[in-house]
């Protein structure tokens, strides 16, 4: 069994409101073991014998079937999430800033988002990593930032989700 962190995109923001207990029950019903939700923002720890792609597809199907919304899930072995967190290239805690990681499952999208690093301004920092985009932005500029404006586009819904470092740390502590 592999322990996975599954990140649900757009849960409990923008109109998709789900109770985490119901999410856990749906995932358990799909055959995942030791399911645990972290916070109310769509972070789940679970175990499966399946590979990453199958975990993602099975979780998406379970959530779509149970809740009737267009569910998008990015899943990673917990060890991979720990490596991603440890590789954060900027100072982790900067007063007045959000420090985060955008997880990206599509190589073409990752390449597109990596190009945004050259467009970052007003204190925003963007750096590509292994399957992720590292991001830091002043709290007052999140939605108006280069990444903020880009991530709202429909093109990125199925293959990206962003978490702040504090959330990632909570997921890793389980």
Beta strands, then each sheet from edge to edge (+ up, - down):
strand 1: 2-8
strand 2: 33-38
strand 3: 43-48
strand 4: 73-77
strand 5: 97-104
strand 6: 125-128
strand 7: 132-138
strand 8: 160-164
sheet 1: 2+ 3- 1+ 4-
sheet 2: 6+ 7- 5+ 8-
end
